[in-house]
Amino acid sequence: MSILKVRITEITDGLISFLGDEKVKEKYLKRVIAHRKADEIVQGYYWEDGKGCAVGCTLHSSNHFAYETHLGIPVQLAYIQDGLFERLRNGEAKSFPEQFLQAIPVGVDLYPAYWKFMLFTLVDPKNGLITATDNERVQTVIRRTAALYQKAIDGADVTTAEYDEVYSDALAARAARDALDALAARAA
């Protein structure tokens, strides 16, 4: 098992979409379709009075972790869905929970999809986090983190030592950045 799966997701092997059961997908897809048709998909809160967001209308709760136990979808993807949903225009948001569930095949490991999304958010030359800083130390940590995701995507295991080294470097870069910010604030 890849250490990324353990250290970043803290989940065990065997998580597969919709628990490998087409009936599970059908149940939740029918639920969000019914909420869409009843105009009960709303932005701004999870689940209240029979209305809610993408997560709320899927689970009838705000417990993102239930995506793993009820749908076999990694919690990280639940949070990503939630973030995207809240940023969509209202009309687009109402159909997004349905589109999200429809796009996921039954019985697959979705961690590689999550890893690819993370890789994109880190190093995409136009939109990646790496473009948000000129700090070479931070960019190095971003590249090294991206390399771990790429290694997992390629099917190789990421060792605890590799993960811990990059994690330590990230903490050090953050501490250095915080110290520089404090110094700049003091000088101002």
N, C-alpha and C positions, 0 to 999 in steps of 0.2 A: 504494500500500500504506500502511496506517495505521502511523504511527510506533509506536503501542502494540504492534503486531505485531512490529516490529523491536526496539524498546528493551526491552520487557518480556519478550517471548518469545524474542527473538533467533532467529527462524525466518523462512524465506522463504515467499512465497505458494505456494499449491498443496497445502498439507497438508489432505487430506480423509479423513474417517473410513473406516477399514478399506481405505484406499488405493483406494477406489471399487470394491472387489471383494467381492461377497457371500461368496465362498469364504474370504476372510480372516476375515470375521466368524464364519462357521461353524466354522472351525478353532479359534479361540480360545474361542468359546462352548462347543464340544464339550469342549475341554480343561478349562474351569472346571467344567462339569457333571460330568465324570468325577471331578475332584478332590472335588467336593461329595459325590457318591455314595459315594466311597471314604473319606469323612470325613478328607480331607487338607488341608482349609482351616482354618488355625489362626492365631490372633493372636499377636503378640509376636516373630516373626522372618520374614524374607523367604522364603528357599527353602533347605531343608535336608532331606536324606534323603527326598525325594519329597513333602514337605509344605511349605506356606507360606501367606503372607497373600494378599490380593487381588492384589497386584502379582506376588508370587512364583508363585502358581498360574496366573496369566495368562501370564507370560513365562518361567517357570522360571529366574528371575534376580532380582536386586534393582535392575536398571538401569531406573529410571523413564523415562529418555530413550528407551529402546527402544519405548515406546508410540508415539512419533512415527514411527520407522522401520518398525516391524512392524505397527502398527495404525492409523497416521494420526491418532492422538489426541494433542492437545497435552500435553506433559509436565506442565503445570500441573494438568490434570485427573487425571493419574496420581497426583500428590501429594495432590490433594483426595480422590480415591477412597481412597488409603492412609490419610489422616487420619480420614476418616469410618469406614472399616472397623475401625480400631483402637479406636474409641470406641463401637461397637455392642455390644449384648449378644451372647454367643457364638452363640446360635441364629440371630439376625438376620445376624450377620457371615458365617456359612457360605453363605448364599444371596446375599449382596450382590455378589460379583464377577459372578455370572450376571445379576443384575438390572441391574447397571451396563452390561454389554455389550449386553444385550437392548434397553435403552432408547435406544441410539445407532443412528440410521439409517445406512445405508451411503451414502457419497459426499457428506457435508456438511462444511462448514467449521465446526468446533466452537469457534473463538475467540469468537464472539458469546455462546455459552453460558457460557464462562469469564468474559467481561467482565461478564455479568449477575450471575454468582455473586459476583464481586468487588464490584460495585456494592452488592449486598445486604449483603455482609459489612462494607462500609464505612459505609453510611448508613441501614440499616434502623432505624426508630425504636425498635424493641424490642430487637433483637439486634445491631445494627451496632456496629462499633468506635467510632464517634462517641459512643456512649453510655457508653463506658468512661473518658472523661476530661472534666474540667471546664475544661481548659486551652483557652482560645479560640484560641490560635495553632495548637495541634495540631488542633483541630476545623476550623479554616480550611484547613489542609493536607489533611485528610481530605476536606472538601467539594470542594476543587480537584482532588484526585486522582479523586474520584468523577465530577466533571464531565468529565474526560478519558475515563473509561470510557464515560460516557453519550454523549459525542461519537462515539466509535468505534462504539457500539451503533447510533447513529442513522445510521451510514454515512459520516460525515465523517472526513477525515484529521486526525490529531493531528500537529502540526508538531514538529520537533525542538526548536525554541525553546520551545514550550508545555510539552513534556515536561521539558526542562532547567530551566525556571523553577520548575515544581512540585517537581521533584526537589531543586533547590537549597533551596527553602523547607522541604522535609521534613528535609533535613540540618541546616538552621539551627534548626528547631524541636526536633530531637533534641538538638543541642548545647546549646540553651537549657535543655531539660528535664534533661539530664545535669548541667549546671552548678547548677541549682536543687536537684537531688537531692544533689549533693555538699555544697552549702551547708547544706542541712537536716541531713545526716548529721554535719557538723562542729558545727552548733549543738547537736545532741542529745548 
